[in-house]
Amino acid sequence: MFSDDRPIYRQIRDRIIERILTVGDGAMLPSVRALAADAGVNPLTVAKAYQDLQSADLVRAKKGVGLFAADGAVKRLLNSEREAFLSEEWPRVKARINRLGLDVADLLADA
C-alpha cells in the first residue's frame, strides 16, 4: 500500500492531490478520520497531509462542514505536476526511450 521511499504523510498528500484533480475545485474531500481509517494510518498522519495542503492553499476547511478543494486548486496542481514531470520524470523516461532505441511511432503504436 505504501512505499518505503517517502514519508507516509507525503504519500497520503499525493492521494488527496489525485482526488482533487479527479473531483475538481470546490469538491468535498474525505474527513481526516475517514481517510485515516481507509488508509490504515494514524489520523495525525492524515492531518499533517491536510495541513500541508492547506498551507499551500489547495484545501480549505469549513468549520463544522468539512474539507474542500480550494478554488483554483486544480489549475495550480496541474501546473506544478506538469513542471515536476518535465523536470524530474521526463529526463529518466527520455533516457530509457533512447537506451531502448524506441521512436515516437513505436510509442504511439500501442496507445
N, C-alpha and C positions, 0 to 999 in steps of 0.2 A: 504494500500500500504506500509506504513512504520509503524514500531512498536515503542512504546514509551520507550523501554528498552535500546536503544543505540542511539547515535547521528546519524542524517540522513547521514552525510558525510561518516560515517563508513559503513552504510547500502549500500550506493552507491558504496563505495570501494569494498564491498563484491560482488556486481553485476558485477563490472568490472573484479574482480578476476574470477568469474564464466565464464565470456565471454572469458577471456584469456585461461582458462582451456578447453573451448569448441573449440575455433578457433586456438589456438596454438601460438608458438613463431613466432614473426615477423608479425603477423596479424595486420591490421589496426583496430584501436578502434574508437568508436564514438567520435565526437568532443565534447568539453565542452558544447557548445550551444545546440547541438542536444540531448545530454544526459539529459541536464537540462530541455529542453522542453518536452522530453519523460517522465521524472520522475515528472515533475511539480514542480521543485525546482529552487532556485536561482542559476545562473551559478557559483557564488562564492563557493557554497557548492560543486558542482561537481569539480571545480578547486582544492579545498582543498583535495578531494579524490584522484585526479590525482597527485597532488604534493606529497602526502603521498606515492603513488605507485612509483613515480619517485625517491623519496629519498631512497626507498628500491630496486632500480634498477630493477623494474619489468615492468616499462613503460618507453619508450624513446620518445622524441619529435623530429621530423624533421621539422626544420623551413620551413614554407610555404607549408608543405605537410600534416602533421597531427601527431597523436599519434599512437604508435605501441607497441605491446607486445615485451618486450626485449628478446634477445636471452637467453635461459636458464630459462626463467621465469616459464614455465610450471613445470619443474623439481623442482625448488625451492618452488613453490607454493604447489605442491603435497606433498613434504616433510613436509612443515610447516602445511598444512591442516591435514595430517595424524597424525602428532605429537599432534596437538590441539585436534583432535578427540579422540585419545588414552588417553590423559591426562585429558581432560575436559568432553567430552560427553560420552565416553565409560563407565566410572565408574557409571554414572547415569543409563545408559541403562542396564548395567550388574546387578545393584542392582534391577532394576524393573523386569528384567527377573527372578531373584531369588525370589523376592516377589510373582510373579505370578506363580511360580513353573513350568516354561517352561524349556524345554531342547532343545538341538540342533536339534533333529528330528522335534520337534514342529515348530521351526523357519524355517527350510528348507522345510517343507511340503507345505507352502504357497508360496514359492519362485518361 
